[in-house]
Amino acid sequence: MANSPTDTPAAAEPVPARIEAVQTDGASIDEQISSYSTSLASSAVDYPTEHGRRYHAFRRGGESCDGPVPFAVQVSLTLVLLAYILPNDEMEMDRLDLTHAMVCKAIGDRLYLAPLEKEKVHRILDVGTGTGIWAMEIADEFPNTEVLGNDLSAIQPTWVPTNVKFEIDDVESPWVNSKKYDYIFVRHMAGSIADWPKLVKNIFDNLNPGGWAEFHDLDGEYYSQDGSFTESHTTNYWNQKCIEACRMIGREPCPGRKIESWVRDAGFRSVTHEQFKCPVGPWPKDPHFQEIGMMNLIQLLEGLEGFSLKLFCEVLGKTREEVLVMLAKVRLEMKTRTFHAMFDHHVVYAQKPEDAGNESDEA
């Protein structure tokens, strides 16, 4: 891990150290959403089932096809349909919670890295809150702070700290909340955002002067330091095709390395960029990375179908059977430690200048 606190012109990307390898309560959906602070259209919770998994319904913009469709037609559909490619069912919720634990472990058993002063943090926004686990934990740490989490799906629990609220929203739509925030947290939006600079600028505009934003995201391209991960591996093919498909629908799959430049362009100052390695499997000698690798392996194995089915079937034109055969090979490679692969987790946190002033509430 390398820490490169900077408030100077962007330098080379941080390079982490080398890793050495070793041989429900039964409540109805209506009851669940009754505690939400916003009125929700029924279509937002009428979740469709596709490829054997449940997906979000909020602002989907159309219906998907059962099988592959011609590419020219497909592009026009998937730009809307695949705004978020992952499921929102119980299996995915469990994976998201495990990923949360893994990331907290990777960054030093912490929820955040920005140098927050608790007495100055009155409102926190968690963008793309998912299961709400980060929002609930930060609310416990900041009991006098109002915490809002937003997401495309109403999958958050109803029993939450009193200072937490959740709402269904699309962060790529116009931001209409007139109240500013002191801290905005964004994590794991890779493959979901069409216009990253616009999102970062919206976050800047919706912070109070002196407020902090923190971004956690991936460079989703797998690699190895010892040359053990090669083009001959099915896992490499799968990884590269996922990246290709995301870019075909206009969603950046590897935003991590680019966030710092977007943050600087938006007007942030006191920019710090840190990078953390996430091994794929418990192959490292170091116990810290070994634990992270095991957690990462479990969440990857649980998420393979969710990561893959929409992209491979609806964008790349593969059949479900073809995808499942490929994923069986990927699972075998991951579980038998045939390579020492990893990917990078980037964290960028930055401050809105005190002299920036409060822009118009029309964000």
Secondary structure, DSSP 8 states (H G I E B T S, - for coil): -EEEE-SSS--S--------B----S--HHHHHTT-SS---GGGG---EETTEE---TT--S---SS---HHHHHHHHHHHTSS-S--SHHHHHHHHHHHHHHHHHTTS-S--S---GGG--EEEEET-TTSHHHHHHHHHSTTSEEEEEESS--S-SS--TTEEEEE--TTS-----S-EEEEEEE--TTT-S-HHHHHHHHHHTEEEEEEEEEEEEEEEEEESSS-S-TTSHHHHHHHHHHHHHHHTT--S--GGGHHHHHHHHT-EEEEEEEEEEESSS-BSSHHHHHHHHHHHHHHHHHHHHHHHIIIIIIS---HHHHHHHHHHHHHHHHTT-S-EEEEEEEEEEE--GGG----S--
